[in-house]
Amino acid sequence: MKTFNNHLKELLNDKKNKKLYEAEKQLIQIAVQITKLRISMNLSQKELAEKANITQQQLSKIENGFNCNAITLLKVMNALNLKFRSEKVA
């Protein structure tokens, strides 16, 4: 019987799977950081959504790692006073 880690290693040997996995991982990292920052600022989802001029449902989707469009993400980043930091992608 395969363990999860062994199964994951096999899947990640495929370049396409690895690329998709890394993209999803980045979305989750962004979601976690946005959630942590919102909470540290003592803002509810509703309050941050209003500040960003989006719906609470849109913010919830972002915080749960669902794909969103760039404009919505930028609105949230601006409402949190976050700046985009460019890093070289390998």
Secondary structure, 3 states (H helix, E strand, C coil): CCCHHHHHHHHHCCHHHHHHHHHHHHHHHHHHHHHHHHHHCCCCHHHHHHHHCCCHHHHHHHHCCCCCCHHHHHHHHHHCCCCCCCCCCC
